[in-house]
């Protein structure tokens, strides 16, 4: 009877750990994304383009300096993330800064996070590309 309990406990632990691991994926940070042909050229126009694209998706400017924006996303007060967007005439790059309740971890140089983060970043990139 104890052997059956141990096997059942082992299976339960494997299922719990497997589902927990499935909730994390490697963080998505693409290299520099080039502007489409005919993109705005002044620093102010580039900044405005990023801000205009990010706001309808729920991103807000948390901090800014020339050529760099920090954007913050707050999903229903439960999940939050802050990213940096470096931009210049050639393009822009998005970098993860920090998060709350997105299961971020850095293990052996591999950074992992909840898959929703990657979806939010891909949506932001798509929106900036159409702005």
DSSP file (Angstrom, degrees, kcal/mol; ACC not computed):
  #  RESIDUE AA STRUCTURE BP1 BP2  ACC     N-H-->O    O-->H-N    N-H-->O    O-->H-N    TCO  KAPPA ALPHA  PHI   PSI    X-CA   Y-CA   Z-CA
    1    1 A X     >        0   0    0      0, 0.0     4,-1.8     0, 0.0     5,-0.1   0.000 360.0 360.0 360.0 -38.7    0.0    0.0    0.0
    2    2 A X  H  >  +     0   0    0      1,-0.2     4,-2.4     2,-0.2     5,-0.2   0.857 360.0  56.3 -66.3 -33.9    2.9    2.4    0.8
    3    3 A X  H  > S+     0   0    0      2,-0.2     4,-2.3     1,-0.2    -1,-0.2   0.903 106.4  49.7 -63.9 -40.6    4.4    1.7   -2.6
    4    4 A X  H  > S+     0   0    0      2,-0.2     4,-2.7     1,-0.2    -1,-0.2   0.904 110.7  50.2 -64.7 -41.1    1.2    2.8   -4.3
    5    5 A X  H  X S+     0   0    0     -4,-1.8     4,-2.8     2,-0.2    -2,-0.2   0.907 110.2  49.8 -63.8 -42.0    1.1    6.0   -2.3
    6    6 A X  H  X S+     0   0    0     -4,-2.4     4,-2.5     2,-0.2    -2,-0.2   0.904 112.4  47.1 -64.1 -41.3    4.7    6.7   -3.2
    7    7 A X  H  X S+     0   0    0     -4,-2.3     4,-2.5     2,-0.2    -2,-0.2   0.930 113.3  48.5 -65.1 -44.5    4.0    6.2   -6.9
    8    8 A X  H  X S+     0   0    0     -4,-2.7     4,-2.4     1,-0.2    -2,-0.2   0.904 112.5  48.6 -62.1 -41.9    0.9    8.3   -6.7
    9    9 A X  H  X S+     0   0    0     -4,-2.8     4,-2.6     2,-0.2    -1,-0.2   0.910 111.0  51.0 -64.0 -42.2    2.8   11.1   -4.9
   10   10 A X  H  X S+     0   0    0     -4,-2.5     4,-2.2     2,-0.2    -2,-0.2   0.907 111.3  47.0 -61.4 -43.4    5.6   10.9   -7.5
   11   11 A X  H  X S+     0   0    0     -4,-2.5     4,-2.4     2,-0.2    -1,-0.2   0.915 112.1  50.5 -65.4 -43.0    3.1   11.2  -10.3
   12   12 A X  H  X S+     0   0    0     -4,-2.4     4,-2.5     1,-0.2    -2,-0.2   0.926 111.2  48.2 -61.2 -45.0    1.3   14.1   -8.6
   13   13 A X  H  X S+     0   0    0     -4,-2.6     4,-2.8     1,-0.2     5,-0.3   0.899 110.7  51.6 -63.0 -40.5    4.6   15.9   -8.1
   14   14 A X  H  X S+     0   0    0     -4,-2.2     4,-2.4     1,-0.2    -1,-0.2   0.906 111.3  47.4 -63.6 -41.2    5.7   15.4  -11.7
   15   15 A X  H  X S+     0   0    0     -4,-2.4     4,-2.3     2,-0.2    -2,-0.2   0.917 113.4  47.5 -66.1 -43.4    2.4   16.8  -12.9
   16   16 A X  H  X S+     0   0    0     -4,-2.5     4,-2.0     2,-0.2    -2,-0.2   0.939 115.5  44.5 -64.2 -46.9    2.6   19.8  -10.7
   17   17 A X  H  X S+     0   0    0     -4,-2.8     4,-2.5     1,-0.2    -2,-0.2   0.891 112.4  53.0 -65.7 -39.3    6.2   20.6  -11.6
   18   18 A X  H  X S+     0   0    0     -4,-2.4     4,-1.8    -5,-0.3    -1,-0.2   0.912 110.5  46.0 -62.9 -43.1    5.5   20.0  -15.3
   19   19 A X  H  X S+     0   0    0     -4,-2.3     4,-0.6     2,-0.2    -1,-0.2   0.864 112.3  51.6 -70.1 -33.7    2.6   22.5  -15.3
   20   20 A X  H >< S+     0   0    0     -4,-2.0     3,-0.8    -5,-0.2     4,-0.2   0.913 110.9  47.8 -66.7 -41.6    4.6   25.0  -13.4
   21   21 A X  H >< S+     0   0    0     -4,-2.5     3,-1.5     1,-0.2    -2,-0.2   0.837 103.7  61.9 -68.0 -32.3    7.5   24.7  -15.9
   22   22 A X  H 3< S+     0   0    0     -4,-1.8    -1,-0.2     1,-0.3    -2,-0.2   0.718  93.9  64.9 -66.9 -19.3    5.1   25.1  -18.8
   23   23 A X  T << S+     0   0    0     -3,-0.8    92,-0.9    -4,-0.6     2,-0.4   0.592  95.8  67.4 -81.0  -9.2    4.2   28.5  -17.6
   24   24 A X  E <   +A  114   0A   0     -3,-1.5     2,-0.3    -4,-0.2    90,-0.2  -0.888  58.6 173.6-113.7 144.5    7.6   29.8  -18.2
   25   25 A X  E     -A  113   0A   0     88,-2.9    88,-2.7    -2,-0.4     3,-0.1  -0.937  44.9 -77.9-139.6 162.2    9.4   30.4  -21.5
   26   26 A X  E     -A  112   0A   0     -2,-0.3    86,-0.3    86,-0.2     2,-0.1  -0.383  59.3-102.1 -63.1 138.4   12.6   31.9  -22.5
   27   27 A X        -     0   0    0     84,-2.7     2,-0.7     1,-0.1    84,-0.1  -0.350  30.7-130.0 -66.2 138.9   12.3   35.7  -22.6
   28   28 A X        +     0   0    0     -3,-0.1     2,-0.3    -2,-0.1    -1,-0.1  -0.820  39.4 156.1 -96.2 111.9   11.9   37.2  -26.0
   29   29 A X        -     0   0    0     -2,-0.7    66,-0.1    66,-0.1    -2,-0.0  -0.804  24.9-158.9-134.7  92.7   14.3   40.1  -26.7
   30   30 A X        -     0   0    0     -2,-0.3    64,-0.4     1,-0.1     3,-0.2  -0.302  23.6-108.1 -69.1 154.7   14.8   40.6  -30.4
   31   31 A X  S    S-     0   0    0      1,-0.2    63,-0.2    62,-0.1    61,-0.1  -0.075  72.3 -39.0 -66.9-176.8   17.9   42.4  -31.7
   32   32 A X        -     0   0    0     61,-0.1     2,-0.6     1,-0.1    61,-0.2  -0.156  60.6-141.9 -53.6 133.7   17.4   45.8  -33.1
   33   33 A X  E     -C   92   0B   0     59,-3.6    59,-2.4    -3,-0.2     2,-0.1  -0.873  18.1-132.3 -99.7 123.3   14.2   46.2  -35.1
   34   34 A X  E     -C   91   0B   0     -2,-0.6    57,-0.3    57,-0.2     2,-0.1  -0.457  20.0-111.4 -78.3 146.0   14.7   48.4  -38.2
   35   35 A X        -     0   0    0     55,-1.8     3,-0.1    54,-0.2    -1,-0.1  -0.430  36.7-106.0 -69.7 149.1   12.2   51.2  -39.0
   36   36 A X    >   -     0   0    0      1,-0.1     3,-1.4    -2,-0.1    -1,-0.1  -0.366  51.2 -79.1 -68.6 156.8   10.1   50.7  -42.1
   37   37 A X  T 3  S+     0   0    0      1,-0.3    -1,-0.1    -2,-0.1     0, 0.0  -0.323 120.1  26.1 -57.6 136.5   11.0   52.8  -45.1
   38   38 A X  T 3  S+     0   0    0      1,-0.2    -1,-0.3    -3,-0.1     3,-0.1   0.631  86.3 158.2  83.9  14.1    9.6   56.3  -44.8
   39   39 A X    <   -     0   0    0     -3,-1.4    -1,-0.2     1,-0.1     7,-0.1  -0.274  53.8 -83.0 -68.0 157.7    9.6   56.3  -40.9
   40   40 A X        -     0   0    0      5,-0.2    -1,-0.1     1,-0.1    -5,-0.0  -0.246  41.3-158.5 -57.1 149.6    9.7   59.5  -39.0
   41   41 A X        +     0   0    0     -3,-0.1    -1,-0.1     4,-0.0     2,-0.1   0.736  56.6  82.9-113.2 -25.0   13.3   60.8  -38.7
   42   42 A X  S  > S-     0   0    0      1,-0.1     4,-2.4    46,-0.0     5,-0.2  -0.465  81.1-117.8 -80.8 156.5   13.6   63.3  -35.8
   43   43 A X  H  > S+     0   0    0      1,-0.2     4,-2.6     2,-0.2     5,-0.2   0.897 116.6  51.5 -57.0 -41.3   14.1   62.0  -32.2
   44   44 A X  H  > S+     0   0    0      1,-0.2     4,-2.7     2,-0.2    -1,-0.2   0.901 109.6  49.0 -64.6 -41.0   10.8   63.6  -31.2
   45   45 A X  H  > S+     0   0    0      2,-0.2     4,-2.1     1,-0.2    -2,-0.2   0.891 112.2  48.4 -66.0 -39.3    8.9   61.9  -34.1
   46   46 A X  H  X S+     0   0    0     -4,-2.4     4,-2.0     2,-0.2    -2,-0.2   0.925 112.9  48.0 -66.1 -44.1   10.4   58.5  -33.3
   47   47 A X  H  X S+     0   0    0     -4,-2.6     4,-2.6    -5,-0.2     5,-0.2   0.937 112.0  49.5 -58.7 -48.1    9.5   58.9  -29.6
   48   48 A X  H  X S+     0   0    0     -4,-2.7     4,-2.8     1,-0.2     5,-0.2   0.864 108.1  54.2 -61.6 -36.8    6.0   60.0  -30.5
   49   49 A X  H  X S+     0   0    0     -4,-2.1     4,-1.8     2,-0.2    -1,-0.2   0.922 110.8  45.1 -63.8 -44.6    5.6   57.0  -32.8
   50   50 A X  H  X S+     0   0    0     -4,-2.0     4,-2.1     2,-0.2    -2,-0.2   0.928 115.8  46.4 -65.2 -45.7    6.5   54.6  -30.0
   51   51 A X  H  X S+     0   0    0     -4,-2.6     4,-2.2     1,-0.2    -2,-0.2   0.927 112.0  50.5 -63.9 -45.4    4.3   56.3  -27.4
   52   52 A X  H  X S+     0   0    0     -4,-2.8     4,-0.7     1,-0.2    -1,-0.2   0.858 114.0  45.8 -62.1 -35.4    1.3   56.5  -29.8
   53   53 A X  H  < S+     0   0    0     -4,-1.8     4,-0.3    -5,-0.2    -1,-0.2   0.843 114.8  46.8 -75.5 -33.7    1.7   52.8  -30.6
   54   54 A X  H ><>S+     0   0    0     -4,-2.1     5,-2.0     1,-0.2     3,-1.0   0.840  98.3  67.1 -81.3 -33.4    2.1   51.6  -27.0
   55   55 A X  H ><5S+     0   0    0     -4,-2.2     3,-1.9     1,-0.3    -1,-0.2   0.889  95.1  54.2 -60.5 -44.1   -0.7   53.6  -25.3
   56   56 A X  T 3<5S+     0   0    0     -4,-0.7    -1,-0.3     1,-0.3    -2,-0.1   0.760 107.3  54.3 -63.3 -19.9   -3.7   51.7  -26.9
   57   57 A X  T < 5S-     0   0    0     -3,-1.0    -1,-0.3    -4,-0.3    -2,-0.2   0.481 126.5-100.3 -89.2  -3.5   -2.1   48.5  -25.7
   58   58 A X  T < 5S+     0   0    0     -3,-1.9    16,-0.6    -4,-0.4     2,-0.2   0.491  76.4 137.8 100.1   4.2   -2.0   49.7  -22.1
   59   59 A X  E   < -D   73   0B   0     -5,-2.0     2,-0.4    14,-0.1    -1,-0.3  -0.602  32.6-164.5 -82.2 144.8    1.7   50.7  -21.9
   60   60 A X  E     -D   72   0B   0     12,-2.3    12,-3.0    -2,-0.2     2,-0.5  -0.968  27.2-107.8-129.4 146.2    2.5   53.9  -20.2
   61   61 A X  E     +D   71   0B   0     -2,-0.4    10,-0.2    10,-0.2     3,-0.1  -0.610  36.1 174.0 -73.6 121.5    5.7   56.0  -20.2
   62   62 A X  E     -     0   0B   0      8,-3.4     2,-0.3    -2,-0.5     9,-0.2   0.751  67.5  -5.3 -97.1 -31.8    7.4   55.5  -16.8
   63   63 A X  E     -D   70   0B   0      7,-1.3     7,-3.0     2,-0.1    -1,-0.4  -0.979  65.5-168.8-160.0 148.6   10.6   57.4  -17.6
   64   64 A X  E     +D   69   0B   0     -2,-0.3     2,-0.3     5,-0.2     5,-0.2  -1.000  13.5 162.9-149.1 150.2   12.2   59.0  -20.6
   65   65 A X  E >   -D   68   0B   0      3,-2.6     3,-2.6    -2,-0.3    -2,-0.1  -0.933  60.2 -59.2-149.7 164.7   15.5   60.5  -21.8
   66   66 A X  T 3  S+     0   0    0     -2,-0.3     3,-0.1     1,-0.3   -22,-0.0  -0.252 124.7   2.5 -54.6 124.4   16.7   61.2  -25.3
   67   67 A X  T 3  S+     0   0    0    -24,-0.1    20,-2.5     1,-0.1     2,-0.3   0.513 122.0  79.4  79.6   5.9   16.7   58.0  -27.3
   68   68 A X  E <   -DE  65  86B   0     -3,-2.6    -3,-2.6    18,-0.2     2,-0.4  -0.972  49.8-177.8-151.3 131.0   15.3   55.9  -24.5
   69   69 A X  E     -DE  64  85B   0     16,-2.1    16,-3.2    -2,-0.3     2,-0.6  -0.963  16.4-149.3-122.0 143.1   11.9   55.2  -23.0
   70   70 A X  E     -DE  63  84B   0     -7,-3.0    -8,-3.4    -2,-0.4    -7,-1.3  -0.975  21.3-165.0-106.9 122.1   10.9   53.1  -20.1
   71   71 A X  E     -DE  61  83B   0     12,-2.1    12,-2.6    -2,-0.6     2,-0.4  -0.872   3.9-157.8-110.1 141.2    7.4   51.7  -20.6
   72   72 A X  E     -DE  60  82B   0    -12,-3.0   -12,-2.3    -2,-0.4     2,-0.4  -0.954   3.3-165.6-120.8 136.3    5.3   50.1  -17.9
   73   73 A X  E     -DE  59  81B   0      8,-2.8     8,-2.1    -2,-0.4     2,-0.5  -0.985   1.6-170.6-123.1 130.2    2.4   47.7  -18.4
   74   74 A X  E     - E   0  80B   0    -16,-0.6     2,-1.0    -2,-0.4     6,-0.2  -0.949   7.2-159.8-124.5 109.3    0.0   46.9  -15.6
   75   75 A X  E >> S- E   0  79B   0      4,-3.6     3,-2.0    -2,-0.5     4,-1.7  -0.784  73.7 -41.2 -94.9 100.5   -2.4   44.0  -16.3
   76   76 A X  T 34 S-     0   0    0     -2,-1.0    -1,-0.2     1,-0.3     4,-0.1   0.740 101.8 -71.9  55.9  30.2   -5.4   44.3  -13.9
   77   77 A X  T 34 S+     0   0    0      2,-0.3    -1,-0.3     1,-0.1     3,-0.1   0.496 128.2  82.9  70.0   1.5   -3.2   45.3  -11.0
   78   78 A X  T <4 S+     0   0    0     -3,-2.0     2,-0.4     1,-0.3    -2,-0.2   0.788  88.9  36.8-104.8 -37.9   -1.9   41.7  -10.7
   79   79 A X  E  <  +E   75   0B   0     -4,-1.7    -4,-3.6    23,-0.1     2,-0.3  -0.973  66.4 175.2-125.3 129.7    0.9   41.5  -13.3
   80   80 A X  E     +EF  74 100B   0     20,-1.9    20,-2.6    -2,-0.4     2,-0.3  -0.968   6.1 179.4-136.1 148.9    3.3   44.3  -14.1
   81   81 A X  E     -EF  73  99B   0     -8,-2.1    -8,-2.8    -2,-0.3     2,-0.4  -0.995  11.7-157.8-147.6 145.8    6.3   44.7  -16.3
   82   82 A X  E     +EF  72  98B   0     16,-2.8    15,-2.3    -2,-0.3    16,-1.7  -0.992  17.2 179.1-124.5 133.1    8.8   47.5  -17.2
   83   83 A X  E     -EF  71  96B   0    -12,-2.6   -12,-2.1    -2,-0.4     2,-0.4  -0.862  23.3-130.1-126.9 161.2   10.8   47.5  -20.4
   84   84 A X  E     -EF  70  95B   0     11,-2.8    11,-2.5    -2,-0.3     2,-0.6  -0.941  13.8-161.6-110.3 137.1   13.3   49.9  -21.9
   85   85 A X  E     -EF  69  94B   0    -16,-3.2   -16,-2.1    -2,-0.4     2,-0.4  -0.938   5.9-167.6-119.1 106.8   13.0   50.9  -25.6
   86   86 A X  E     +EF  68  93B   0      7,-2.4     7,-2.5    -2,-0.6     2,-0.3  -0.792  17.0 177.7 -90.1 132.7   16.2   52.3  -27.0
   87   87 A X  E     + F   0  92B   0    -20,-2.5     2,-0.3    -2,-0.4     5,-0.2  -0.981  15.2 154.8-141.1 151.8   15.6   54.0  -30.3
   88   88 A X        -     0   0    0      3,-2.5     3,-0.2    -2,-0.3   -46,-0.0  -0.842  62.2 -69.8-153.1-170.8   17.5   56.0  -33.0
   89   89 A X  S    S+     0   0    0     -2,-0.3   -54,-0.2     1,-0.2   -50,-0.1   0.790 128.2  50.5 -61.9 -28.4   17.3   56.7  -36.7
   90   90 A X  S    S-     0   0    0      1,-0.2   -55,-1.8   -56,-0.1     2,-0.3   0.863 121.8 -73.5 -80.6 -36.7   18.0   53.1  -37.7
   91   91 A X  E     -C   34   0B   0    -57,-0.3    -3,-2.5    -3,-0.2     2,-0.3  -0.950  47.4 -85.2 172.4-155.7   15.5   51.4  -35.4
   92   92 A X  E     -CF  33  87B   0    -59,-2.4   -59,-3.6    -2,-0.3     2,-0.4  -0.963  18.4-151.9-146.3 161.2   14.7   50.4  -31.9
   93   93 A X  E     - F   0  86B   0     -7,-2.5    -7,-2.4    -2,-0.3     2,-0.4  -1.000   9.9-147.0-138.8 138.6   15.4   47.6  -29.4
   94   94 A X  E     - F   0  85B   0    -64,-0.4     2,-0.4    -2,-0.4    -9,-0.2  -0.887  16.4-175.4-108.3 133.6   13.3   46.4  -26.5
   95   95 A X  E     - F   0  84B   0    -11,-2.5   -11,-2.8    -2,-0.4     2,-0.2  -0.994  26.4-120.0-131.5 135.8   14.9   45.1  -23.2
   96   96 A X  E     + F   0  83B   0     -2,-0.4   -13,-0.2   -13,-0.2     3,-0.1  -0.491  31.8 171.2 -67.4 136.3   13.3   43.6  -20.2
   97   97 A X  E     -     0   0B   0    -15,-2.3     2,-0.3     1,-0.4   -14,-0.2   0.739  55.6 -37.2-111.8 -55.0   13.9   45.5  -17.0
   98   98 A X  E     - F   0  82B   0    -16,-1.7   -16,-2.8     2,-0.0    -1,-0.4  -0.983  49.9-163.9-164.7 169.0   11.7   44.0  -14.2
   99   99 A X  E     - F   0  81B   0     -2,-0.3     2,-0.4   -18,-0.2   -18,-0.3  -0.978  15.5-135.4-156.1 165.4    8.3   42.5  -13.5
  100  100 A X  E    S- F   0  80B   0    -20,-2.6   -20,-1.9    -2,-0.3    -2,-0.0  -0.999  86.3  -4.8-128.1 128.8    5.8   41.6  -10.8
  101  101 A X  S    S+     0   0    0     -2,-0.4    -1,-0.1   -22,-0.2   -20,-0.1   0.801  95.6 110.5  60.7  34.2    4.0   38.2  -10.7
  102  102 A X  S    S-     0   0    0    -22,-0.1    12,-2.3   -23,-0.0    15,-0.1   0.160  85.5-118.6-118.7  16.3    5.3   37.0  -14.1
  103  103 A X        -     0   0    0     10,-0.2     2,-0.1     1,-0.2     9,-0.1   0.822  44.1-176.7  54.4  38.1    7.6   34.3  -12.6
  104  104 A X        +     0   0    0      9,-0.1     2,-0.3     7,-0.1     9,-0.2  -0.427   6.5 168.8 -66.2 137.8   10.8   35.8  -14.0
  105  105 A X  E     -B  112   0A   0      7,-2.4     7,-3.1    -2,-0.1     2,-0.5  -0.992  28.9-154.0-149.5 148.5   13.9   33.8  -13.3
  106  106 A X  E     +B  111   0A   0     -2,-0.3     2,-0.5     5,-0.2     5,-0.2  -0.936  23.3 172.4-122.7 104.8   17.5   33.8  -14.4
  107  107 A X  E >   -B  110   0A   0      3,-2.3     3,-1.8    -2,-0.5    -2,-0.0  -0.953  69.9 -22.4-120.7 115.5   19.0   30.4  -14.2
  108  108 A X  T 3  S-     0   0    0     -2,-0.5    -1,-0.2     1,-0.3     3,-0.1   0.859 126.3 -51.0  56.9  38.8   22.5   29.7  -15.6
  109  109 A X  T 3  S+     0   0    0      1,-0.2     2,-0.7    -3,-0.0    -1,-0.3   0.449 113.7 116.7  81.6  -0.8   22.2   32.7  -18.0
  110  110 A X  E <   - B   0 107A   0     -3,-1.8    -3,-2.3   -84,-0.0     2,-0.5  -0.901  53.5-153.8-103.9 115.2   18.8   31.6  -19.4
  111  111 A X  E     - B   0 106A   0     -2,-0.7   -84,-2.7    -5,-0.2     2,-0.3  -0.768  15.6-175.4 -93.1 128.4   16.2   34.2  -18.5
  112  112 A X  E     +AB  26 105A   0     -7,-3.1    -7,-2.4    -2,-0.5     2,-0.3  -0.894   8.1 164.1-125.8 152.5   12.6   32.8  -18.3
  113  113 A X  E     -A   25   0A   0    -88,-2.7   -88,-2.9    -2,-0.3   -10,-0.2  -0.960  47.9 -66.5-157.2 166.7    9.2   34.5  -17.8
  114  114 A X  E >>  -A   24   0A   0    -12,-2.3     3,-1.6    -2,-0.3     4,-0.7  -0.352  49.5-119.6 -59.0 139.9    5.5   33.8  -18.2
  115  115 A X  H 3> S+     0   0    0    -92,-0.9     4,-1.8     1,-0.3     3,-0.2   0.741 107.4  72.3 -58.2 -24.3    4.5   33.5  -21.9
  116  116 A X  H 3> S+     0   0    0      1,-0.2     4,-2.7     2,-0.2    -1,-0.3   0.862  89.8  60.9 -60.1 -33.8    2.2   36.5  -21.7
  117  117 A X  H <> S+     0   0    0     -3,-1.6     4,-2.4     1,-0.2    -1,-0.2   0.948 104.8  47.0 -56.8 -48.8    5.2   38.7  -21.5
  118  118 A X  H  X S+     0   0    0     -4,-0.7     4,-2.5     1,-0.2    -1,-0.2   0.877 111.7  51.3 -62.6 -37.3    6.4   37.5  -24.9
  119  119 A X  H  X S+     0   0    0     -4,-1.8     4,-2.3     2,-0.2    -1,-0.2   0.918 109.7  49.5 -64.9 -43.0    2.9   38.0  -26.3
  120  120 A X  H  X S+     0   0    0     -4,-2.7     4,-2.0     2,-0.2    -2,-0.2   0.894 112.2  48.4 -62.9 -40.2    2.8   41.6  -25.0
  121  121 A X  H  X S+     0   0    0     -4,-2.4     4,-2.5     2,-0.2    -2,-0.2   0.917 111.2  49.2 -68.3 -43.3    6.2   42.4  -26.5
  122  122 A X  H  X S+     0   0    0     -4,-2.5     4,-2.3     1,-0.2    -2,-0.2   0.896 111.4  50.2 -63.0 -39.4    5.3   40.9  -29.9
  123  123 A X  H  X S+     0   0    0     -4,-2.3     4,-2.5     2,-0.2    -1,-0.2   0.898 110.3  50.3 -63.8 -39.8    2.0   42.9  -29.9
  124  124 A X  H  X S+     0   0    0     -4,-2.0     4,-2.7     2,-0.2     5,-0.2   0.926 110.6  48.8 -64.4 -44.9    3.9   46.1  -29.0
  125  125 A X  H  X S+     0   0    0     -4,-2.5     4,-2.1     1,-0.2    -2,-0.2   0.917 112.3  49.0 -60.6 -43.7    6.4   45.4  -31.9
  126  126 A X  H  X S+     0   0    0     -4,-2.3     4,-0.9     1,-0.2    -1,-0.2   0.917 112.1  48.6 -61.4 -43.9    3.6   44.8  -34.3
  127  127 A X  H >X S+     0   0    0     -4,-2.5     4,-0.7     1,-0.2     3,-0.5   0.894 110.4  50.1 -66.0 -41.0    1.8   48.0  -33.2
  128  128 A X  H >< S+     0   0    0     -4,-2.7     3,-0.8     1,-0.2    -1,-0.2   0.896 107.0  56.8 -64.1 -38.3    4.9   50.1  -33.5
  129  129 A X  H 3< S+     0   0    0     -4,-2.1    -1,-0.2     1,-0.2    -2,-0.2   0.745 111.6  41.5 -64.7 -23.9    5.4   48.7  -37.0
  130  130 A X  H <<        0   0    0     -4,-0.9    -1,-0.2    -3,-0.5    -2,-0.2   0.469 360.0 360.0-101.8  -2.8    2.0   49.9  -38.1
  131  131 A X    <<        0   0    0     -3,-0.8    -1,-0.2    -4,-0.7    -2,-0.1   0.498 360.0 360.0 -76.3 360.0    2.1   53.3  -36.3
